[in-house]
C-alpha cells in the first residue's frame, strides 16, 4: 500500500521470511549492514538465525528500501513479542518516518499475533523515541556489541 511520507512515496509491506523476494532480502540486509555495522562502527553477527521465524516490515521508495523493522514472535527473543532491527535509511531521517515505522510495526504485530505486551532491546540514547510509542525502561542500561542498550516494555494497554 503506497503512502506519502516526508516527500517519499512509500510502498509498505509486511512479509514472512519465506515470502521475501531475493531482492527484498538483499536490500534489507544491505540497509541493516550500512547502518548497524558501517555507520555505527559496530562489528556484530546481524544474521542471528531469528529472521526465518519473524515478520519483516519494509517501506520502499522507488528502488530503495527506506525503512525496515523485524517483528519477533513471543518466545523467540523474549517471553513477549518484540520489534527489532528498527531502521531508517539516512536519506529519510528527519522526516518522521521512524515514528511512522514504529506505529506500523506495532499495528502489524498486533494484527498478526494479537494485542499483547512488547519488549525491545533499545539503544539507550533512543529511550525518548521509543517512549513516545508507549515503551518504558524495564531494566538497567547494559552494553551490547559496544553500544549502551536498555530493555523497554510496552504494556498491552499502552496508547
GICOR-V472552 format. One record per pair of residues at least 12 apart in sequence whose C-alpha atoms are under 10 Angstrom apart, sorted by the first residue. I is the first residue (numbers start at 1). GAP is how many residues later the second one is. If there is no record, write none. Layout:
# GICOR-V472552
I&GAP  I&GAP
This chain:
# GICOR-V472552
1&12  1&58  2&57  2&58  2&59  3&56  3&58  4&57  5&56  5&87  5&90  5&91  5&92  5&95  6&86  6&87  6&88  6&89  6&90  6&91  7&85  7&88  8&52  8&53  8&54  8&58  8&84  8&87  8&89  9&50  9&51  9&52  9&53  10&48  10&49  10&50  10&51  10&52  10&54  10&55  10&56  10&57  11&47  11&48  11&49  11&50  11&51  11&54  11&55  12&45  12&46  12&47  12&48  12&49  12&55  12&56  12&89  12&92  13&42  13&43  13&44  13&45  13&46  13&47  13&55  13&95  14&41  14&42  14&43  14&44  14&45  14&54  14&55  14&56  14&57  14&90  14&91  14&94  14&95  14&98  15&39  15&40  15&41  15&42  15&43  15&55  15&56  15&93  16&35  16&36  16&37  16&38  16&39  16&40  16&41  16&54  16&55  17&33  17&34  17&35  17&36  17&37  17&38  17&39  18&33  18&34  18&35  18&36  18&37  19&36  19&37  20&35  20&36  24&32  24&34  24&36  24&40  24&41  25&31  27&31  27&33  27&36  27&37  27&38  27&39  27&41  28&28  28&29  28&30  28&36  28&37  28&38  28&39  28&40  28&41  28&57  28&59  29&17  29&18  29&39  30&35  31&33  31&34  31&35  31&36  31&37  31&56  31&57  31&58  31&59  32&14  32&15  32&35  32&36  32&37  32&53  32&54  32&55  32&56  32&57  33&13  34&55  34&56  35&52  35&53  35&54  35&55  36&49  36&51  39&51  40&106  40&107  41&104  41&105  41&106  42&102  42&103  42&104  42&105  43&102  43&103  44&100  44&101  44&102  45&100  46&39  50&20  50&22  50&23  50&26  50&27  51&19  51&20  51&21  52&20  53&18  53&19  53&20  53&23  54&16  54&17  54&18  54&19  54&22  54&28  54&29  55&14  55&15  55&16  55&17  55&18  55&28  55&50  55&53  55&54  55&57  56&12  56&13  56&14  56&15  56&16  56&27  56&28  56&29  56&49  56&52  57&12  57&13  57&14  57&29  57&44  57&47  57&48  57&51  57&52  58&12  58&29  58&43  58&47  59&29  59&38  59&42  64&25  65&23  65&24  66&21  66&22  66&23  66&24  66&25  66&26  66&27  66&31  66&32  67&19  67&20  67&21  67&22  67&23  67&25  67&26  67&30  67&31  67&33  67&34  68&16  68&17  68&18  68&19  68&20  68&21  68&30  68&33  68&34  68&37  69&14  69&15  69&16  69&17  69&18  69&19  69&29  69&32  69&33  69&35  69&36  70&12  70&13  70&14  70&15  70&16  70&17  70&35  70&39  71&12  71&13  71&14  71&15  71&34  71&35  71&37  71&38  71&41  72&12  72&37  72&46  72&47  72&48  73&36  73&39  73&40  73&45  74&39  74&42  74&43  74&44  74&45  77&42  77&43  77&44  78&40  78&41  78&42  78&43  79&38  79&39  79&40  80&36  80&37  80&38  80&39  80&40  80&73  80&74  81&28  81&29  81&32  81&34  81&35  81&36  81&37  81&38  81&39  82&23  82&24  82&27  82&35  82&36  82&37  82&38  82&39  82&71  82&72  83&19  83&22  83&23  83&26  83&35  83&36  83&37  83&38  83&39  84&21  84&35  84&36  84&37  84&38  85&35  85&36  85&37  86&12  86&15  86&16  86&19  86&36  87&14  87&15  88&13  98&31  98&32  99&30  99&31  99&33  99&34  102&27  102&28  102&30  102&31  103&30  106&12  106&27  110&46  114&42  115&40  115&41  115&42  116&38  116&39  116&40  116&41  116&42  117&18  117&36  117&37  117&38  117&39  117&40  117&41  118&16  118&17  118&34  118&35  118&36  118&37  118&38  118&40  119&16  119&17  119&18  119&19  119&32  119&33  119&34  119&35  119&36  120&15  120&16  120&17  120&18  120&29  120&30  120&31  120&32  120&33  120&34  121&16  121&17  121&20  121&21  121&23  121&27  121&28  121&29  121&30  121&31  121&32  122&13  122&15  122&19  122&25  122&26  122&27  122&28  122&29  122&30  123&18  123&19  123&20  123&21  123&24  123&25  123&26  123&27  123&28  123&29  124&13  124&16  124&17  124&18  124&19  124&23  124&24  124&25  124&26  124&27  124&28  125&22  125&23  125&24  125&25  126&23  126&24  127&22  127&23  127&24  127&25  130&22  130&23  130&24  131&21  131&22  131&23  132&27  133&21  133&25  133&26  134&18  134&19  134&20  134&21  134&22  134&23  134&24  134&25  135&16  135&17  135&18  135&19  135&20  135&23  135&24  136&14  136&15  136&16  136&17  136&18  136&19  136&22  137&13  137&14  137&15  137&16  137&17  138&12  138&13  138&14  138&15  138&16  139&12  139&13  139&14  140&12
